[in-house]
Amino acid sequence: MFVDLDQFKKINEGLGHSAGDALLRAVADRLLLCGRKDDTIVRVGGDEFICMLEDLRQEDRVVNFAHKLLRMLETPFHIGHNECVVTASIGICLFPKDGGDVETLLRNADTAMYRAKESGRNNIQFYSHEMHVRSLERLNMEQGLRHALARQELEIHYQPQMDLHAGRIVGFEALLRWRHPRRGLISPLDFVPLAEETGLIESIGEWVLRTACRQAKDWQQNLQPTLRMAVNLSPRQFLRPGMVNMIAEILRETDLEPRYLDLEITESLLMKDVQGSIMTMHALKAIGVRLSIDDFGTGYSSLNYLKQFPIDQLKIDKSFVHDLVAGKDDASITLAIIAMAHSMSLTVIAEGVENEAQRDFLRANRCDEIQGYHLSRPLPADQIPTLLK
């Protein structure tokens, strides 16, 4: 059994490494209480433990042991004057079914543990061959992604945003794509989380921002002088030291006026560190860029905090737009978001608009802008001049 404590890093960062060490010792004591006399329980580094259970002839006994371990961790730990609650992700493999040597067994238990983390943490997962296949695919994708930027495999497609009242395109959202040499076009849903996890998103995100700003300036000079460009900021980008200076430098380099750059940030990201987010957003506003909250209504925002965010726009998530005409609740939520935003002097853009009925509803109810397949799919840069004309 490979046991990894969930989000232990927050303990070290919040309470200090001495408190983290004390917590590890307390966790080890509880693990030993779970084990039998002949079991081997060790800490292998960081917040990772291994339990080797011998002479267990039935899988259900392993499951019972793992659940007992999770239950024992549920009781809060008292470290100094602080109360800490810890959960764990547990990966399990069986000898000889899942491996005949130590190295294979450890690797497969580790793979199962990562699957437990991906499944929401605080749970157990048995190793399976399918996990091994997924693990290899992930490794191959990570290796490919590390070279994708240098090999010019990454590209940006642009989805238009329309002013509903003027009836014309006023901007574009820059959307990252990966054109893999063997797999073809890969959706960002498949590789952006990996880029975020590995830290590659920092260099990729900087490239996206620079490329999109340069493209916006080109279109302003040759097609429409007031076009905006919207770019998503990932959590890792937003929290990166020096991020504001980097954006300011890119704007100077590309000669794009800051007011034409719209940075989209998800509300769930902002709520992780509200005060830190407010400070960063004010720093961004100081250089003159626009700020939008993406996927509004799907996270854990507080209206009390919302009024403190120096934002310009709310973006209604496509999950509300999808059933806008047929679904009474979605319509009510959408109308409430529009009314609230306008009362705060914010503009509203709805994404995922796919048909005329949705467009007409939004226009009739004073939504400011829309984007979605009803207007156009995201397009490569060379197709945008035709679209605008």
Residue pairs with C-beta under 8 A, 6 or more apart in sequence:
1 50
1 51
1 52
1 53
1 62
1 65
1 66
1 90
1 91
1 92
1 109
2 48
2 49
2 50
2 90
2 91
2 92
2 106
2 109
2 110
2 112
2 113
3 31
3 48
3 49
3 50
3 51
3 69
3 88
3 89
3 90
3 113
4 47
4 48
4 49
4 88
4 89
4 90
4 91
4 113
4 117
5 27
5 47
5 48
5 86
5 87
5 88
6 86
6 87
6 88
6 89
6 117
6 121
6 122
7 121
8 20
8 23
8 46
8 47
8 86
11 19
11 20
11 23
11 84
11 86
12 19
12 20
15 79
15 80
15 82
15 84
19 79
19 80
19 82
19 84
22 79
22 80
23 77
23 79
23 84
23 86
24 43
24 47
26 77
26 79
27 49
27 73
27 77
27 86
28 41
28 43
28 49
30 69
30 72
30 73
31 41
31 49
31 51
31 69
32 41
33 72
34 51
34 65
34 68
34 69
34 72
35 41
35 51
35 53
36 53
38 54
38 55
39 51
39 52
39 53
39 54
40 50
40 51
40 52
40 54
41 49
41 50
41 51
41 52
42 49
42 50
43 49
44 50
50 106
50 109
51 65
51 69
53 62
53 65
56 62
56 65
59 94
59 126
62 92
62 94
63 124
66 90
66 92
66 124
67 124
69 88
69 90
70 87
70 88
70 90
70 122
70 123
70 124
73 86
73 87
73 88
74 85
74 87
76 83
76 84
76 85
77 83
77 84
77 85
77 86
78 84
87 121
87 122
88 122
89 113
89 114
89 116
89 117
89 121
89 122
89 123
89 124
89 125
90 113
90 116
90 123
90 124
90 125
91 108
91 109
91 110
91 111
91 112
91 113
91 114
91 115
91 116
91 124
91 125
91 127
92 109
92 112
92 124
92 125
92 126
92 127
93 99
93 105
93 108
93 109
93 112
93 126
93 127
94 126
94 127
95 105
98 104
98 105
98 108
98 127
99 105
99 107
99 108
108 127
108 131
108 132
109 127
111 127
111 131
111 132
111 135
112 125
112 126
112 127
112 128
112 131
113 125
114 135
115 125
115 131
115 134
116 123
116 124
116 125
119 125
125 131
138 194
141 190
141 191
141 194
142 194
142 198
144 180
145 178
145 191
145 194
145 195
145 198
145 200
146 200
147 153
148 154
148 178
148 180
149 203
149 204
149 207
153 178
153 179
153 180
153 181
154 176
154 177
154 178
154 179
154 204
154 207
154 208
155 176
155 177
155 178
155 179
155 380
156 174
156 175
156 176
156 177
156 208
156 211
156 212
156 215
156 381
157 175
157 177
157 377
157 378
157 379
157 380
158 172
158 173
158 174
158 175
158 215
158 378
158 379
158 380
158 381
158 384
159 172
159 173
159 175
159 371
159 372
159 375
159 376
159 377
159 378
159 379
160 169
160 171
160 172
160 371
160 375
160 376
160 384
160 387
161 169
161 170
161 171
161 172
161 173
161 228
161 230
161 349
161 369
161 370
161 371
162 168
162 169
162 170
162 369
162 370
162 371
162 375
163 169
163 170
163 368
163 369
164 359
164 362
164 363
164 367
164 368
164 369
164 370
165 363
165 368
169 224
169 227
169 375
169 387
169 388
170 226
170 227
170 228
170 369
171 227
171 228
171 229
171 230
171 260
171 262
172 216
172 227
172 228
172 229
172 230
172 384
173 229
173 230
173 231
173 232
173 264
173 371
173 378
174 208
174 211
174 212
174 215
174 229
174 230
174 231
174 232
175 188
175 378
176 188
176 192
176 204
176 208
177 185
177 186
177 187
177 188
177 378
178 185
178 186
178 188
178 191
179 185
179 186
180 186
192 201
192 234
194 200
195 201
195 204
195 234
196 234
196 235
196 236
199 236
201 234
201 236
201 237
202 236
202 237
202 240
205 233
205 234
205 236
205 237
206 246
206 250
208 231
209 231
209 246
209 247
209 250
210 250
210 253
210 254
212 229
212 231
213 229
213 231
213 250
213 251
213 254
213 256
213 261
214 254
214 256
215 229
215 381
216 227
216 228
216 229
216 254
216 256
216 260
216 261
217 254
217 255
217 256
219 227
219 384
219 385
219 388
220 226
220 227
220 256
220 260
222 385
223 384
223 385
223 388
224 388
226 260
227 260
228 260
228 261
228 262
228 290
229 256
229 260
229 261
229 262
230 262
230 263
230 264
230 292
231 261
231 262
231 263
231 264
232 263
232 264
232 265
232 294
233 243
233 263
233 264
233 265
235 266
235 269
235 272
237 243
238 265
238 269
238 277
238 280
240 246
243 280
244 280
244 283
244 284
244 287
247 261
247 263
247 284
247 287
247 289
248 287
251 257
251 258
251 261
251 287
251 289
257 288
258 287
258 288
258 289
259 288
259 289
259 290
261 289
261 290
262 289
262 290
262 291
262 292
262 312
262 313
263 284
263 289
263 290
263 291
263 292
264 292
264 293
264 294
264 315
265 277
265 281
265 291
265 292
265 293
265 294
266 293
266 294
266 295
266 299
267 293
267 294
267 295
267 296
267 298
267 299
267 300
267 301
268 295
268 298
268 299
268 300
269 277
270 277
270 281
270 293
270 301
270 305
270 309
271 277
271 299
271 300
271 301
271 302
271 305
274 305
274 308
277 309
278 308
278 309
278 310
281 291
281 309
281 310
281 311
282 310
284 291
285 291
285 310
290 312
290 313
291 309
291 310
291 311
291 312
291 313
292 311
292 312
292 313
292 314
292 315
292 349
293 301
293 309
293 311
293 313
293 314
293 315
294 315
295 315
295 317
296 314
296 315
296 316
296 317
296 337
297 316
297 317
297 320
297 333
297 337
298 317
298 319
303 340
306 344
307 344
311 346
312 346
312 347
313 341
313 346
313 347
313 348
313 349
314 337
314 341
314 346
314 347
314 348
314 349
315 348
315 349
315 350
315 351
316 334
316 337
316 338
316 348
316 349
316 350
316 351
316 367
317 351
317 352
318 350
318 351
318 352
318 372
319 330
319 352
320 330
320 333
320 334
320 337
321 330
321 334
321 350
321 351
321 352
321 353
321 354
321 358
321 362
321 372
322 330
322 352
322 354
323 330
324 330
324 331
324 334
324 357
324 358
324 361
324 362
325 331
325 357
325 358
325 361
331 361
334 350
334 362
334 365
334 367
335 365
337 348
338 348
338 365
338 366
338 367
341 347
341 348
342 348
342 366
347 368
347 369
348 367
348 368
348 369
349 367
349 368
349 369
349 370
349 371
350 358
350 362
350 367
350 369
350 370
350 371
350 372
351 370
351 371
351 372
352 371
352 372
353 359
353 362
353 370
353 371
353 372
353 373
353 374
353 375
354 372
354 373
354 374
355 374
356 374
358 372
358 374
359 370
359 374
362 370
376 387
379 387
